[in-house]
Amino acid sequence: MEVVIAGLVVAQLLSNSLLAEQLATEALNVARSGAQDAVNRITSYMDCPDATYCPATYEVSVGSRTACVNISESGGLMTVYSQSSILTREKTVEAIVSVQTDEASVTVQSFKEVESPEDFISC
């Protein structure tokens, strides 16, 4: 009897860890999609952020999930933070984008998972 109970406990723990990993992966993929959306907006409309086409803070729907996106500009560099939370799992992706308006060029300098910044504005 004790062996059966121990087996059930181990099975439950494995199931919980697999679910947690699945949720973390899904949150990361949604955050990546939000960051890619922001990069696409910056590429199409270099005057980001603005109040109409490329707001500084907005939400992106990815299937039934959402990502909250923040865009800020400083000295020709745009910083994008995209964050997604699914249950207890939260993931944030940062994209650094160089914008040269005189040459009409946009270059993604980095695109990576990061810790959520303290000044992140929730949607």
C-alpha positions in Angstrom: 0.0 0.0 0.0 2.8 2.4 0.9 4.5 1.8 -2.5 1.3 2.6 -4.3 0.9 5.9 -2.4 4.5 6.8 -3.0 4.1 6.1 -6.7 1.0 8.3 -6.9 2.9 11.1 -5.1 5.8 10.9 -7.6 3.4 10.8 -10.6 1.7 13.9 -9.3 5.0 15.8 -8.8 6.1 14.9 -12.3 2.8 16.0 -13.7 3.0 19.3 -11.9 6.5 20.0 -13.1 5.6 19.1 -16.7 2.6 21.5 -16.6 4.8 24.3 -15.1 7.4 23.8 -17.9 4.6 23.8 -20.6 3.2 27.1 -19.1 6.6 28.7 -19.0 7.3 27.7 -22.6 3.9 29.1 -23.7 4.5 32.4 -21.8 7.9 32.8 -23.5 6.5 32.2 -26.9 3.7 34.7 -26.4 6.2 37.3 -25.1 8.4 36.7 -28.2 5.4 37.2 -30.4 4.7 40.5 -28.7 8.3 41.7 -29.1 8.3 40.7 -32.8 5.0 42.6 -33.3 6.7 45.7 -31.8 9.8 45.3 -34.1 7.5 45.0 -37.1 5.7 48.2 -36.1 9.0 50.0 -35.6 10.2 48.8 -39.0 7.0 49.9 -40.7 6.7 53.2 -38.9 10.0 54.6 -37.6 8.3 57.4 -35.5 7.6 55.0 -32.7 6.3 55.4 -30.1 3.3 57.5 -31.0 -0.3 57.6 -29.9 -1.9 56.0 -33.0 -0.1 53.3 -34.9 2.8 52.5 -32.5 1.7 53.3 -28.9 4.3 53.2 -26.1 2.2 50.5 -24.2 -0.2 48.1 -25.8 -1.5 44.5 -25.8 -1.0 41.9 -28.5 -3.3 38.9 -28.7 -1.6 35.6 -29.5 -4.3 33.0 -29.8 -6.1 33.0 -26.4 -3.2 34.6 -24.6 -1.9 38.2 -24.5 1.4 40.0 -24.3 1.9 43.4 -22.8 4.4 45.5 -24.9 6.3 48.6 -23.9 8.3 50.6 -26.4 10.7 53.4 -25.4 13.1 55.5 -27.4 16.4 57.0 -26.4 19.1 58.4 -28.7 18.2 56.4 -31.8 17.7 53.2 -29.9 14.3 51.7 -29.2 13.9 49.3 -26.3 11.0 46.9 -26.5 9.8 44.8 -23.5 7.1 42.2 -24.1 5.7 40.4 -21.1 3.3 37.4 -20.9 1.9 35.8 -17.8 0.2 32.4 -17.7 -1.0 31.4 -14.3 2.2 31.5 -12.2 4.7 31.7 -15.0 5.8 35.1 -16.3 8.3 35.7 -19.1 9.7 38.9 -20.5 11.5 39.4 -23.8 13.7 42.5 -24.6 14.5 43.7 -28.1 17.0 46.5 -28.7 16.4 48.2 -32.1 18.6 50.8 -33.8 16.7 53.3 -35.9 18.5 55.5 -38.4 15.8 57.8 -39.8 18.1 59.7 -42.1 19.0 56.4 -43.8 15.6 54.8 -43.3 17.2 51.7 -41.7 16.1 49.6 -38.7 18.5 47.0 -37.2 17.6 44.6 -34.4 20.7 44.6 -32.1 19.4 42.1 -29.6 16.4 39.9 -29.0 16.5 37.9 -25.7 14.7 36.8 -22.6 15.3 39.0 -19.6 14.1 39.6 -16.1 11.1 42.0 -16.0 12.4 45.6 -15.5 11.2 47.5 -12.5 9.8 50.3 -14.6 7.7 48.0 -16.8 4.2 49.5 -17.4 1.5 46.9 -17.2 -1.3 46.9 -19.7 
